[in-house]
Amino acid sequence: MDHFRQISTFVDVVARGSLSAAARAEGIAPAMIGRRLDALEARLGVKLLTRTTRKLALTNEGAAFLEDCQRILTDLEDAEAAVSERSAHASGHLLISAPAGFGRQHVAPLVPSFLAEHRAVTINLNLSDRIVDVVGEGVDVAIRIAALPDSSLVSVKLADNHRVVVATPAYLKRHGRPQTLADLERHQCLAISSEGSQRGWTFRDNGKLVTLKVSGAMVCNDGAVLHDWALAGKGLAWRSMWEVGQDIEDGRLVSVLDDYAAPGNDIYAVFAQRRHLPLRIRAFVDFLRHTYAQADYWRRR
């Protein structure tokens, strides 16, 4: 407590320009302000202020220390404000964007439960596989399946996720189980297309990430269709665990080439940088993160 009082006194003295002005604001004698500054300088072992009867001047060490102290005090104020906000009720409108497949399975079913806890909040859920402009389109929270490349936004990781190559046991019995990446060339690969071009499949091979263009007779721009085709035994599909995890556990699908699985593709909540994040946004992100962290959540989907 003494250390914090010394720091806040130091910042206040510099802001007000004199020991006497800081003392008047606090309702104490200037000598007590002076003792706090003396104790701070003695503890740090440096001179922070050059003091005369007429003026104060920061030393080089004092100027550098002042910046750190101001940042610490600002962060503390923000933390206290955030705690105070949490005791209030979330309210207002939320515009949420999510990928179509993930949003249908893992966002839309949770919205009613969230609104039951926060009755003063309304939600517009927009499902789309395009990357929305969070700031330009006024989106409050965007759910994304990948790391965040744009440093102007803030991301919060909601859950782990990775992609796996899957097929039905019947398909693997007919065509054999691929053992290496080269084996993909002789298989029917169910690839996803985007704006007329086919997306590659990404793997880790000998410590390096490689993206392969696979081939097959069936291509689609809808991941749910690829999932259905895989379940029908039409070929290999490269899908996220959030989509096929239960199928693997139940034996409908089998994962292959697991030694080549690439890391990443985790699930994030993305929003614009704001000094004081509205409680409704923070509450929704916390709700998703808490729900996804439950041990049995992904198993029952």
C-alpha positions in Angstrom: 0.0 0.0 0.0 2.9 2.4 0.8 4.5 1.7 -2.5 1.3 2.4 -4.4 0.8 5.7 -2.4 4.3 6.8 -3.2 3.8 6.2 -6.9 0.4 7.9 -7.1 1.8 10.8 -5.1 4.8 11.1 -7.5 2.4 11.2 -10.5 0.1 13.7 -8.8 3.0 16.1 -7.9 4.2 16.2 -11.4 0.7 16.7 -12.8 0.0 19.6 -10.4 3.4 21.1 -10.6 4.2 21.4 -6.9 4.2 19.6 -3.6 1.9 22.1 -2.0 -0.7 21.8 -4.8 -0.7 18.0 -4.4 -0.9 18.3 -0.6 -3.9 20.7 -0.9 -5.7 18.2 -3.2 -5.2 15.5 -0.7 -5.8 17.6 2.4 -2.5 16.9 4.1 0.7 18.8 4.9 3.3 19.4 2.1 5.9 17.8 4.4 4.0 14.4 4.2 4.1 14.6 0.4 7.8 15.3 0.6 8.4 12.3 2.8 6.6 10.0 0.4 8.8 11.2 -2.5 11.9 10.8 -0.4 10.9 7.3 0.5 10.2 6.5 -3.2 13.6 7.8 -4.3 15.4 6.0 -1.5 13.6 2.7 -2.4 14.5 3.0 -6.1 18.0 4.4 -5.5 17.6 7.2 -8.0 16.7 10.8 -8.1 13.3 11.3 -9.8 12.7 15.1 -9.2 15.0 18.1 -8.8 13.1 20.2 -6.2 13.6 23.9 -5.4 11.4 26.3 -3.6 10.1 27.6 -6.9 9.8 24.7 -9.3 10.1 21.0 -9.9 12.0 19.3 -12.7 12.0 15.7 -13.7 15.4 13.9 -14.0 15.9 11.6 -17.0 15.2 8.6 -14.8 12.1 10.4 -13.4 10.7 11.1 -16.9 11.0 7.4 -17.9 9.6 6.3 -14.6 6.7 8.7 -14.9 5.5 7.1 -18.2 5.5 3.6 -16.6 3.6 4.9 -13.6 1.0 6.7 -15.6 0.4 3.5 -17.7 0.1 1.4 -14.5 -2.4 3.8 -12.9 -4.5 4.0 -16.1 -4.6 0.2 -16.3 -5.7 0.0 -12.7 -8.5 2.5 -13.4 -9.6 0.4 -16.4 -9.6 -2.8 -14.4 -11.7 -1.2 -11.7 -14.1 0.2 -14.3 -14.4 -3.3 -15.8 -15.2 -4.9 -12.5 -17.8 -2.3 -11.8 -19.4 -2.9 -15.2 -19.6 -6.6 -14.5 -21.9 -5.9 -11.6 -24.3 -4.1 -13.9 -26.6 -5.7 -16.4 -25.6 -6.2 -20.0 -27.9 -4.4 -22.5 -28.1 -3.2 -26.0 -27.9 -4.8 -29.5 -25.2 -7.3 -30.7 -24.4 -7.9 -34.4 -22.5 -11.2 -34.5 -20.9 -12.8 -37.6 -19.9 -16.5 -37.8 -19.0 -19.0 -40.5 -22.1 -20.6 -41.8 -21.4 -24.2 -40.8 -19.9 -23.5 -37.4 -22.5 -20.8 -36.7 -25.4 -23.2 -37.4 -23.9 -25.9 -35.1 -22.1 -24.0 -32.4 -23.4 -20.4 -32.2 -27.1 -20.3 -33.1 -28.1 -23.1 -30.6 -26.4 -21.1 -27.8 -28.1 -17.7 -28.5 -31.3 -18.5 -26.6 -29.4 -19.6 -23.5 -27.4 -16.4 -23.6 -30.4 -14.2 -24.0 -32.1 -16.0 -21.1 -29.3 -14.8 -18.9 -29.2 -11.3 -20.4 -32.7 -10.3 -21.1 -31.9 -6.7 -22.0 -29.7 -7.8 -24.9 -30.9 -8.4 -28.5 -28.9 -10.3 -31.1 -28.6 -10.3 -34.9 -26.6 -13.4 -36.0 -25.2 -13.2 -39.5 -23.9 -16.5 -40.9 -21.5 -16.2 -43.8 -18.3 -17.8 -44.9 -16.8 -14.6 -46.2 -14.4 -12.6 -44.0 -16.4 -9.6 -42.8 -15.0 -6.2 -42.3 -15.6 -5.9 -38.5 -15.1 -2.2 -38.3 -16.5 -1.1 -41.6 -19.7 -3.3 -41.3 -20.3 -2.4 -37.6 -19.9 -6.0 -36.4 -19.6 -6.4 -32.7 -18.2 -9.9 -32.6 -16.9 -12.1 -35.5 -16.3 -15.8 -34.9 -13.3 -17.0 -37.0 -11.7 -20.4 -37.5 -8.0 -19.4 -37.8 -5.4 -17.2 -36.3 -5.9 -13.4 -36.5 -3.7 -11.7 -39.2 -5.0 -8.1 -38.7 -3.3 -6.4 -35.7 -6.0 -3.6 -35.7 -8.4 -6.1 -34.2 -8.5 -7.9 -30.9 -8.9 -11.7 -30.8 -9.9 -14.0 -27.9 -9.3 -17.7 -28.3 -12.6 -19.6 -27.6 -11.5 -23.2 -28.2 -8.9 -25.5 -29.7 -9.5 -26.9 -33.1 -7.6 -28.6 -35.9 -8.4 -30.1 -39.3 -8.2 -33.9 -40.1 -8.5 -36.0 -43.2 -11.5 -38.4 -42.8 -13.3 -41.1 -44.6 -15.8 -43.9 -43.9 -14.5 -47.3 -42.9 -16.2 -48.7 -46.0 -14.3 -46.2 -48.3 -11.0 -47.1 -46.7 -11.7 -50.8 -47.1 -12.4 -50.4 -50.8 -9.5 -48.0 -51.6 -7.0 -48.5 -48.9 -5.8 -46.2 -46.1 -3.4 -43.4 -47.2 -0.1 -43.6 -45.3 1.8 -40.6 -46.8 0.8 -37.3 -48.4 1.8 -38.8 -51.8 -0.9 -41.4 -51.4 -3.6 -38.7 -51.8 -3.0 -38.6 -55.5 -4.7 -42.0 -55.9 -7.8 -41.1 -53.8 -11.0 -39.3 -54.5 -10.6 -36.1 -52.5 -13.6 -34.0 -51.7 -12.3 -30.5 -52.0 -13.9 -27.2 -51.2 -14.0 -24.4 -53.8 -14.2 -20.7 -53.2 -15.0 -18.1 -55.9 -14.2 -20.6 -58.6 -10.9 -21.7 -57.3 -10.2 -24.9 -55.3 -8.6 -24.6 -51.8 -5.6 -26.7 -50.9 -5.2 -28.9 -47.9 -2.5 -27.9 -45.4 -0.3 -30.4 -43.6 3.0 -30.4 -41.6 5.6 -32.4 -43.4 9.2 -32.8 -42.0 8.5 -29.8 -39.7 7.3 -27.5 -42.5 3.8 -26.5 -43.5 2.8 -27.5 -47.0 -0.4 -26.9 -48.9 -1.4 -29.5 -51.5 -3.9 -29.2 -54.3 -5.9 -32.4 -54.2 -8.0 -33.9 -57.0 -11.4 -35.7 -57.1 -14.5 -35.9 -59.1 -16.6 -33.9 -56.6 -15.9 -30.3 -55.5 -18.3 -28.0 -53.6 -18.2 -24.5 -52.0 -20.3 -25.7 -49.0 -18.5 -27.5 -46.2 -21.7 -29.2 -45.0 -22.1 -30.8 -48.4 -18.5 -32.2 -48.3 -19.3 -33.6 -44.8 -22.4 -35.3 -46.2 -20.4 -36.7 -49.1 -17.7 -38.1 -46.8 -20.4 -39.8 -44.6 -21.8 -41.3 -47.8 -18.4 -42.9 -48.5 -17.6 -40.8 -51.6 -14.1 -40.0 -50.7 -11.6 -38.3 -48.3 -12.5 -34.9 -46.8 -10.3 -32.4 -44.9 -12.6 -31.2 -42.2 -12.5 -29.4 -38.8 -12.7 -31.4 -35.6 -15.7 -29.3 -34.5 -17.6 -30.7 -37.4 -16.4 -34.4 -37.5 -15.3 -35.1 -34.0 -18.5 -36.8 -33.0 -18.5 -38.8 -36.2 -15.0 -40.1 -35.4 -15.9 -41.0 -31.9 -19.0 -42.8 -33.0 -17.1 -44.7 -35.8 -18.9 -43.2 -38.8 -15.7 -41.6 -39.9 -12.0 -42.5 -39.4 -9.2 -40.0 -39.4 -6.1 -40.7 -41.5 -2.7 -39.1 -42.0 -2.8 -37.9 -38.4 1.0 -37.7 -38.2 0.8 -34.9 -40.9 -1.9 -32.9 -39.2 -1.1 -29.2 -39.1 -1.6 -27.1 -36.0 -3.8 -24.1 -35.8 -7.3 -23.4 -37.2 -8.4 -22.7 -33.6 -11.7 -20.9 -32.9 -11.5 -17.1 -32.1 -13.8 -14.3 -31.2 -12.7 -11.1 -33.0 -13.7 -7.5 -32.3 -12.6 -4.0 -32.8 -10.1 -2.5 -30.3 -11.9 -0.5 -27.7 -10.7 1.1 -24.5 -13.9 0.2 -22.6 -15.4 -2.8 -24.2 -19.3 -2.8 -23.8 -20.4 -5.3 -21.3 -22.7 -7.1 -23.8 -19.7 -8.0 -26.0 -17.6 -9.1 -23.1 -20.5 -11.2 -21.7 -21.2 -12.9 -25.0 -17.5 -13.8 -25.6 -17.2 -15.1 -22.0 -20.4 -17.1 -22.4 -19.0 -18.8 -25.6 -15.6 -19.5 -24.0 -17.1 -21.0 -20.9 -19.5 -23.1 -22.9 -16.9 -24.5 -25.2 -14.6 -25.2 -22.3 -17.0 -27.7 -20.7 -15.6 -31.2 -20.9 -18.6 -32.8 -22.6 -19.6 -29.9 -24.9 -18.0 -31.2 -28.1 -19.0 -34.8 -27.4 -22.7 -34.1 -27.3 -22.8 -32.2 -30.6 
